[in-house]
Amino acid sequence: MKLPHINPTLAALLGFAAVLAFYFGLLSLLNSPGHAWTQFRDDYWWILAFAIGMATQAWILATIHASAAIAGASAGSSGAAMALCCVHHVADFAPLAGAAFAAGLVYEYQPAFIALGLLANAVGIMRLMDSASKCSHTAVPFAKALDWSAAWKLTLFAGAGLTVGVAAGVMFS
C-alpha cells in the first residue's frame, strides 16, 4: 500500500518538528519545561543530530513515495533512536520506582545510549537510501551512486564498534 503523496520538504520539516516535540514533551512531562530547556541548551548538538536524521528519513520517504511497510520500518528505527537517546531519563524517576541502582547505571552510560541512538538513525537513513537506489524513478540525489546495502552494513558495524568504545571509555574512566 502506497502512502498519500506529501511534499518532501514538508515531510522533512514535520519530521524535524516531531523530534523536538517528542524531546520537549517527554522532558517536560518527566521534570518541567524549564528542565527541558536547560537540557536542550546542554545537549543541543545531539538533539539536533537526531532531528536532522529524522528529517532526512522523512524527506527520502516522501521523495520515493514509500510503501507503508518501508515507512513503518523507518519510523521504527527513528523511534528506537529517540528511545535510546532518552533512556537515560529513566534515572529521573527510577528512584521513585524503587530502582535507584538503575538510575546511576543508566545515567553513567548516557554517552553509549546516545551513540546507539545516532547509530540507529544512521542505519535507518542508509536503509532508506538502499530502498531508493532500487526505485527506477527515484529523485533522491546519490541514490544510485553507492552500494547502499554495503554502506548500511558498514555503518552498523562501525557504529557498534564506536558504541562499544564509548561504553568501555565510560566503564574504565
Order of alpha helices (4+ residues) and beta strands (2+ residues): alpha-alpha-alpha-alpha-alpha-alpha-alpha
